[in-house]
Amino acid sequence: MALAAAIILAAGEGTRMRSSLPKVLHPFAGSTFLHRVMRSVQGLGPETTAVVVRYQADAVAEAARSYDAGVVIVRQDEIPGTGRAVQCALRELSSRGPLEGSVLIAASDMPLLDTATLRSLVDYHESSHDSATVLTANLDDPTGYGRIIREADGDVLRIVEQRDANSSELAVHEVNTSVYVFEADVLRKAVAGLDSSNAQGEFYLTDAVEAASGYGSVGAVAATDPLAVEGVNDRVQLSVLSRAHNARVCERWMREGVTILDPGTTWIEDDVRLERDVTILPGSFLQGGTTVASGAVVGPYTTLIDAQIDGGAVVERSRVEGTHIGPRATIGPWTYLRPGNHLEEGSKAGAFVEMKKAHIGRGSKVPHLSYIGDAELGEGTNVGGGTITANYDGVHKNRTAIGSGVHVGAGNLFVAPVEVGDGVTTGAGSVIRHDVPDDSMAYSENTQHVVEGWKPEWER
């Protein structure tokens, strides 16, 4: 049976993060906490998905809508607590029509919560016919989590927050993950009677679990992967969980045929795609939708962001963003490729080269100390060191076109817009302001003046 609704709790400030950014919008392996949880929940196909917001509500709501245009945004009022968040969500959802069937509730601070784990919870709930089901985890160290208190027959009696627990309850290692499935009619009744008589003075959703037991049995199913339900409350937990997840990502790629010399210093986001026989050297960060084809070598100390690296290319000690690197091209060291570049097969962007919106033809080389922006280079062209395409006139970005088989002398300045034909040679130190026809020599001569003895005698 399909879920009638899913309610995602994203109203908290996350004070322990000590950040001006809402906790749910912090990034994790390429996506925010909220995006990751929403994506996992949407994998279940709920009829309606609601996200409850409160702290920096507009920013969180805007993010949620960018992930799912059809999401229902629920604004929690000033009454605190997860129980109050669900009350507000039920009121909004009920105003849109009858709410009947199973309702999933999930916190949004578990970045590794996955669809498979959620599906196991929903399947268990539907097969057991319980009034409510809690997703739990068994932890060696349950510190900070609410404890699951069971009845003798195994049903859940209540959930006790750590700050409200006594010594025997604190000894329990089965903990609440803040993920639940309730039958809609039971949920309405259970949250209606919540009060704030607890250490925090909040409306706890956990109290609704005990209330639900008055309308039928409350079951529990333990997550098979503790990382999937591990919450993040501060930067330390974020670091620990990030490293644990990244270790799994690196191991998966290594088992699929990728060489990663030092997984401890290699970070690979979830949307990155690598082919067999790629080599990743230490200190590399692969982010966004980056793809790396077979035989390519990345690193050491390289950052790739939404980059496409073709087979056999080498990218060393560089930052490459939004760029397509062709087969057997060589990049680096100390190269900065800004978005919009396409370097063809066998091309080169060498040491201390910066490029932006440049198309570098097959076999063309920009070996060192140059800036190539808004430019087109043909095939087999060599650009001398210290060359600059002056693409910006203070108002517009202008194009430079340099043909095939061109030899550009050192220290050239191309003042765009300008076109240089095929087979051209330019002299060292030239300023090219006008178009140059094919098979020409172009140079600019500057008169050198020497004034001897210009310094006062006392400065010599």
LINKABEL-V54471 format. One record per backbone hydrogen bond with DSSP energy under -0.5 kcal/mol. CO is the residue of the C=O (numbers start at 0). NH is the residue of the N-H. If there is no record, write none. Layout:
co=[CO/CO]
nh=[NH/NH]
//
This chain:
co=[2/4/5/5/6/6/7/7/8/9/10/12/13/14/15/21/22/23/25/27/28/30/31/32/33/34/35/36/37/38/40/41/47/48/49/50/50/51/52/53/54/55/56/57/58/59/60/61/62/63/67/70/71/71/73/73/79/80/81/82/83/84/85/86/87/88/89/90/92/93/97/100/101/101/102/103/104/105/108/108/109/113/114/115/116/117/118/119/120/121/122/123/124/124/130/131/132/133/133/134/134/135/136/136/139/141/145/146/146/147/148/148/150/154/157/158/159/160/160/161/165/166/168/172/172/173/174/177/178/179/180/181/182/183/184/185/186/187/188/190/194/195/197/201/202/202/203/204/204/205/205/206/207/208/210/211/212/216/216/216/217/218/220/223/224/224/225/226/228/230/233/234/235/236/237/238/239/240/241/242/243/244/245/246/247/248/249/250/251/252/253/256/257/258/258/261/262/264/266/268/272/274/276/277/278/278/279/280/281/281/283/284/284/285/286/286/289/290/291/292/293/295/296/297/299/301/302/303/304/306/306/307/307/308/309/310/312/313/314/316/316/317/318/319/321/322/322/323/323/324/325/326/328/329/330/332/333/334/334/335/335/336/337/338/340/341/341/342/343/344/346/347/348/349/350/351/352/353/354/355/356/357/357/358/359/360/361/363/364/365/366/367/368/369/370/370/371/373/374/375/376/377/377/378/380/381/381/382/383/384/386/387/387/388/389/390/390/395/395/398/398/399/400/401/402/402/403/405/405/406/406/407/408/409/411/412/412/413/413/417/418/419/420/420/421/423/424/425/426/429/429/430/431/435/436/439/441/443/446/449/450/455/455/456]
nh=[46/103/7/49/8/105/9/51/107/53/54/22/16/17/234/24/25/33/32/30/269/27/35/36/37/38/39/40/41/42/43/44/5/71/7/52/73/9/75/56/53/59/60/61/62/63/64/65/66/67/70/72/50/73/52/75/202/84/85/86/87/88/89/90/91/92/93/94/95/96/99/183/3/4/181/6/179/8/110/231/112/117/118/119/120/121/122/123/124/125/126/127/128/129/182/218/180/135/220/176/178/222/138/174/141/144/175/148/159/149/156/157/153/150/148/160/146/163/164/164/169/170/171/138/174/147/136/106/134/104/132/102/186/187/188/189/190/191/192/193/203/197/200/203/82/83/206/207/208/208/209/210/211/212/213/214/215/130/131/218/155/133/135/225/227/228/228/229/230/232/237/238/239/240/241/242/243/244/245/246/247/248/249/250/251/252/253/254/255/257/256/276/259/260/279/264/265/266/285/271/291/277/294/258/280/297/260/283/299/300/266/286/303/268/289/305/272/308/274/295/311/278/314/280/316/284/319/286/321/290/308/309/324/292/312/327/296/330/298/333/334/302/336/304/339/307/324/325/342/309/328/345/313/348/315/351/351/318/336/337/354/320/340/356/323/343/359/325/346/362/329/365/331/352/368/369/335/371/337/373/374/341/359/376/343/363/379/347/382/349/350/385/385/353/372/388/355/399/358/401/360/360/380/404/364/383/407/366/386/410/370/389/413/390/415/392/397/392/397/416/417/375/419/377/377/405/422/381/407/408/425/383/411/428/387/414/431/389/415/400/435/402/402/423/438/406/441/408/429/412/431/432/414/420/439/424/426/445/448/451/453/458/459/459]
//
